[in-house]
Amino acid sequence: MAFFRWAVVTVPFMLLLGFTSARSVPVGADNAWYQALVKPAHLPPDWVFPVAWTVLYALMGLALAQVINAQGSRLRTPALILFAVQLVPNLIWTPLFFGAHQVVWSLVTIGAMGVLALVTTGLFFRVRIVAALLMVPYLAWIGFAGYLTAEINRLNPNAATLVPSSVSSQMIASR
């Protein structure tokens, strides 16, 4: 029962973090810069992304609950710390890509996210195998998202200058 008590907290918490990151800047069809980009041929429709991330954050929340509930594991605390660390690039990717229009830095960020998530999954495997298995779809999606980001970078060498950034510091003076 302790796992379910933790899951009731961790799943909504992960969904809230993901939702907050996604709503911090306009994304998809609501983002003029993104609409101006040349997109890769294998880009899914816009509706796929919020559905996929909802499922992924829920699975991550379940994985987190599994590890929190592993009271006897000496690797529990390092696994939880690494999980928190890998969330940092995850949560900054959307504002960096959609808000700041930094495709190259977004690619670096997703690379770091992938490495950290892979190491986290490996540590989860040593704590609770089920927790690691719950992270596998996340790893696959990071790989796919990395491919899409790399393709956007290749197809749009001047991406940062297409439309002014939503985090621009430019001021318009009126007379």
One Martini backbone bead per residue (centre of mass of N, CA, C, O) as a GRO file, in nm:
protein
  175
    1MET     BB    1   0.051   0.065  -0.015
    2ALA     BB    2   0.284   0.273  -0.020
    3PHE     BB    3   0.309   0.306  -0.322
    4PHE     BB    4   0.026   0.436  -0.366
    5ARG     BB    5   0.075   0.681  -0.189
    6TRP     BB    6   0.308   0.788  -0.359
    7ALA     BB    7   0.166   0.795  -0.641
    8VAL     BB    8  -0.045   1.015  -0.558
    9VAL     BB    9   0.197   1.225  -0.561
   10THR     BB   10   0.405   1.179  -0.803
   11VAL     BB   11   0.225   1.197  -1.051
   12PRO     BB   12   0.108   1.485  -1.019
   13PHE     BB   13   0.382   1.620  -0.987
   14MET     BB   14   0.491   1.553  -1.269
   15LEU     BB   15   0.258   1.680  -1.427
   16LEU     BB   16   0.299   1.967  -1.315
   17LEU     BB   17   0.583   2.013  -1.417
   18GLY     BB   18   0.524   1.969  -1.717
   19PHE     BB   19   0.301   2.179  -1.746
   20THR     BB   20   0.466   2.424  -1.658
   21SER     BB   21   0.677   2.409  -1.881
   22ALA     BB   22   0.474   2.410  -2.128
   23ARG     BB   23   0.331   2.696  -2.020
   24SER     BB   24   0.575   2.911  -2.026
   25VAL     BB   25   0.529   2.878  -2.340
   26PRO     BB   26   0.469   2.881  -2.653
   27VAL     BB   27   0.342   2.603  -2.846
   28GLY     BB   28   0.337   2.507  -3.146
   29ALA     BB   29   0.072   2.663  -3.293
   30ASP     BB   30   0.131   2.911  -3.077
   31ASN     BB   31   0.415   2.934  -3.237
   32ALA     BB   32   0.558   3.128  -3.473
   33TRP     BB   33   0.842   3.016  -3.489
   34TYR     BB   34   0.771   2.716  -3.523
   35GLN     BB   35   0.597   2.759  -3.782
   36ALA     BB   36   0.858   2.871  -3.953
   37LEU     BB   37   0.975   2.607  -3.957
   38VAL     BB   38   1.147   2.348  -4.077
   39LYS     BB   39   1.033   2.023  -4.092
   40PRO     BB   40   1.044   1.712  -4.038
   41ALA     BB   41   0.907   1.430  -4.181
   42HIS     BB   42   0.870   1.276  -3.875
   43LEU     BB   43   0.662   1.468  -3.764
   44PRO     BB   44   0.430   1.486  -3.555
   45PRO     BB   45   0.157   1.581  -3.449
   46ASP     BB   46   0.085   1.808  -3.206
   47TRP     BB   47  -0.098   1.615  -3.020
   48VAL     BB   48   0.124   1.405  -2.936
   49PHE     BB   49   0.294   1.553  -2.720
   50PRO     BB   50   0.097   1.579  -2.475
   51VAL     BB   51   0.034   1.281  -2.461
   52ALA     BB   52   0.317   1.167  -2.426
   53TRP     BB   53   0.398   1.340  -2.174
   54THR     BB   54   0.179   1.239  -1.988
   55VAL     BB   55   0.266   0.946  -1.987
   56LEU     BB   56   0.564   0.990  -1.904
   57TYR     BB   57   0.512   1.136  -1.633
   58ALA     BB   58   0.351   0.907  -1.509
   59LEU     BB   59   0.576   0.694  -1.525
   60MET     BB   60   0.780   0.856  -1.360
   61GLY     BB   61   0.605   0.867  -1.105
   62LEU     BB   62   0.602   0.559  -1.064
   63ALA     BB   63   0.907   0.522  -1.046
   64LEU     BB   64   0.947   0.707  -0.806
   65ALA     BB   65   0.767   0.546  -0.611
   66GLN     BB   66   0.935   0.290  -0.618
   67VAL     BB   67   1.195   0.417  -0.496
   68ILE     BB   68   1.082   0.541  -0.240
   69ASN     BB   69   0.973   0.244  -0.144
   70ALA     BB   70   1.289   0.149  -0.117
   71GLN     BB   71   1.395   0.137   0.194
   72GLY     BB   72   1.651  -0.087   0.182
   73SER     BB   73   1.811   0.081  -0.018
   74ARG     BB   74   2.130   0.227  -0.070
   75LEU     BB   75   2.038   0.364  -0.368
   76ARG     BB   76   1.799   0.552  -0.324
   77THR     BB   77   1.918   0.836  -0.284
   78PRO     BB   78   2.088   0.858  -0.545
   79ALA     BB   79   1.844   0.809  -0.732
   80LEU     BB   80   1.680   1.061  -0.644
   81ILE     BB   81   1.891   1.272  -0.715
   82LEU     BB   82   1.922   1.195  -1.015
   83PHE     BB   83   1.631   1.244  -1.090
   84ALA     BB   84   1.636   1.547  -1.027
   85VAL     BB   85   1.866   1.621  -1.220
   86GLN     BB   86   1.723   1.515  -1.488
   87LEU     BB   87   1.489   1.732  -1.470
   88VAL     BB   88   1.621   1.992  -1.552
   89PRO     BB   89   1.651   1.959  -1.863
   90ASN     BB   90   1.359   1.887  -1.909
   91LEU     BB   91   1.233   2.170  -1.802
   92ILE     BB   92   1.420   2.363  -2.000
   93TRP     BB   93   1.367   2.289  -2.296
   94THR     BB   94   1.109   2.441  -2.379
   95PRO     BB   95   1.203   2.736  -2.322
   96LEU     BB   96   1.459   2.716  -2.497
   97PHE     BB   97   1.320   2.647  -2.765
   98PHE     BB   98   1.038   2.816  -2.776
   99GLY     BB   99   1.143   3.087  -2.635
  100ALA     BB  100   1.468   3.125  -2.723
  101HIS     BB  101   1.556   2.966  -2.991
  102GLN     BB  102   1.774   2.729  -2.893
  103VAL     BB  103   1.869   2.469  -3.070
  104VAL     BB  104   2.154   2.392  -2.985
  105TRP     BB  105   2.100   2.399  -2.675
  106SER     BB  106   1.873   2.190  -2.694
  107LEU     BB  107   2.055   1.963  -2.792
  108VAL     BB  108   2.238   1.959  -2.547
  109THR     BB  109   2.013   1.917  -2.339
  110ILE     BB  110   1.907   1.644  -2.456
  111GLY     BB  111   2.172   1.498  -2.415
  112ALA     BB  112   2.183   1.528  -2.109
  113MET     BB  113   1.911   1.398  -2.056
  114GLY     BB  114   1.983   1.120  -2.171
  115VAL     BB  115   2.220   1.051  -1.988
  116LEU     BB  116   2.078   1.093  -1.714
  117ALA     BB  117   1.842   0.893  -1.769
  118LEU     BB  118   2.019   0.643  -1.811
  119VAL     BB  119   2.154   0.644  -1.532
  120THR     BB  120   1.894   0.642  -1.371
  121THR     BB  121   1.789   0.375  -1.483
  122GLY     BB  122   2.026   0.206  -1.382
  123LEU     BB  123   1.974   0.269  -1.082
  124PHE     BB  124   1.685   0.173  -1.072
  125PHE     BB  125   1.753  -0.123  -1.139
  126ARG     BB  126   1.907  -0.160  -0.857
  127VAL     BB  127   1.639  -0.104  -0.693
  128ARG     BB  128   1.399  -0.125  -0.931
  129ILE     BB  129   1.300  -0.276  -1.210
  130VAL     BB  130   1.028  -0.137  -1.265
  131ALA     BB  131   1.138   0.151  -1.269
  132ALA     BB  132   1.312   0.110  -1.520
  133LEU     BB  133   1.085   0.023  -1.715
  134LEU     BB  134   0.926   0.299  -1.683
  135MET     BB  135   1.175   0.461  -1.836
  136VAL     BB  136   1.196   0.360  -2.133
  137PRO     BB  137   1.002   0.550  -2.289
  138TYR     BB  138   1.161   0.805  -2.221
  139LEU     BB  139   1.420   0.728  -2.367
  140ALA     BB  140   1.292   0.699  -2.646
  141TRP     BB  141   1.182   0.991  -2.664
  142ILE     BB  142   1.450   1.137  -2.639
  143GLY     BB  143   1.567   1.022  -2.896
  144PHE     BB  144   1.350   1.138  -3.084
  145ALA     BB  145   1.378   1.436  -2.995
  146GLY     BB  146   1.673   1.457  -3.079
  147TYR     BB  147   1.630   1.406  -3.376
  148LEU     BB  148   1.436   1.644  -3.426
  149THR     BB  149   1.630   1.866  -3.331
  150ALA     BB  150   1.856   1.804  -3.534
  151GLU     BB  151   1.680   1.852  -3.785
  152ILE     BB  152   1.604   2.142  -3.726
  153ASN     BB  153   1.894   2.242  -3.727
  154ARG     BB  154   1.959   2.156  -4.021
  155LEU     BB  155   1.700   2.305  -4.163
  156ASN     BB  156   1.772   2.572  -3.948
  157PRO     BB  157   2.042   2.769  -3.931
  158ASN     BB  158   1.843   3.046  -3.861
  159ALA     BB  159   1.631   3.005  -3.624
  160ALA     BB  160   1.676   3.247  -3.417
  161THR     BB  161   1.580   3.473  -3.662
  162LEU     BB  162   1.282   3.435  -3.759
  163VAL     BB  163   1.170   3.516  -3.468
  164PRO     BB  164   1.116   3.670  -3.205
  165SER     BB  165   1.168   3.627  -2.892
  166SER     BB  166   0.990   3.575  -2.586
  167VAL     BB  167   1.285   3.671  -2.435
  168SER     BB  168   1.321   3.942  -2.523
  169SER     BB  169   1.501   4.268  -2.467
  170GLN     BB  170   1.344   4.437  -2.646
  171MET     BB  171   1.270   4.781  -2.714
  172ILE     BB  172   1.006   5.005  -2.782
  173ALA     BB  173   1.005   5.319  -2.912
  174SER     BB  174   0.814   5.604  -2.862
  175ARG     BB  175   0.696   5.937  -2.985
   0.00000   0.00000   0.00000
